[in-house]
Amino acid sequence: MRLHYSQYALNTYKALLALEASLTLDSTLKDLVKLRVSQINGCAFCVDMHVKEAKLHGERELRLHHLAVWHESTLFTEKERDCAAMGGKPDPHLRTGYPRCGLRSGTRSF
């Protein structure tokens, strides 16, 4: 069961929506970033939601499957690879699996 953030943390939820609206990334990059972070966080609900959103926006199924192994895939542009790198990577030492930031590796395109 997932919490409805808008019911339990309305101000935080509004801030998150405002932040997303302010991003100058195109919709493809936004979709890939949201899906990649959800993969890293291990959230099946969010992965499912973001896969569906990306497909509605025209993303190819094969690229969605390859996102988990983006560093080995040839299906992504340099900018998309940089976005995936900025999402970080799972930290095996943390029980939550939240990422360590990969900002340095993703700054070539931004």
N, C-alpha and C positions, 0 to 999 in steps of 0.2 A: 504494500500500500504506500502510495506517495502522498506527501503533504501538498496541499494547494498553497503555494507560497503567497499568493495574493490574499489569502485568508489569515495567515499567521505572521507574515512579515510584509505588510503592504508597502511601507516606505522603501524597504530594501528592494522589493519586487519592482516598484516604480522606477527606482534608480537604475536597476539592471536593464529595464526596457528602454530608459532614456539613453543609457550608455550604448546599447545595441543600435538604437536609432541614429546615434551620432557617428557611428563608424563609417568611414568612407570606403570600405571594402565592397566589392561587387557581391551580388547575392550568392554566386558560386563559392567565393572564398568564405563568406559568412557561414554557409551551409557546411563546408568542409571543416572549418574551425570548430563549430558547435558539435559536429559529429565526432571529431577527433578527441576533443576534451571529454565528451561523454564516454568514449571508449576507454580513455585513460582512467577516468573516475570509476569505471566499472558499473555504470548505471544502465541497466537493460531498458528501462522505461524511456530514458532520454535518447539512447541509441535508436530505439524503434521510432520515436517521434521525429528525430532529426533525419533519419533515413527516409521516412515518408515525406518530410518537407523537401528534402533535396530532390527526390524523384518528381515531386510536383513541380519543382522549379526546372526540371529538364536534365538533372544529373544522370549520367549513365550508370547502370547497375554495376558494371565491372569496376569502375573507379571507386564506387562505394565499398566494394569488397576489398579492393587494394589499399584502401586508406589505412587499414591497420598495419600494413607493411609498406607504407609510403616510401621509406628510405631505400627499398629494393625495387620499387615499381618504376617503370618508365612512362606511366600514364599521366604524370603530373608535371606542370610547368615549374620553372624555378621559383616563381612567386608562390605557387601553391605548396611547394616543398618547404619554402621558408615559413609559411604559415603553419604547416604541420610541425615544424621544428620548434616554433615559438610556443606551441601548446605544451611542450615539455614531454617527459616520458615517465612511466610509472616508476615509483621508488619502491624497490622490494623490501626496504627496511621500515617502511611505514605501513601500518595495518590498513590504513584507509586507501592506499594506492594513489593518493593525490600526487600530482606531478611536481618535479623540480622544474623550475623555470628554464626554458631554453632560449631566452631572448637573444643572447649573443649569437647563436647559430642562425637566427632568423632575421637578422637586421640587414642583410644584403639588399633585399627588395623594398625596404621601408625606411 
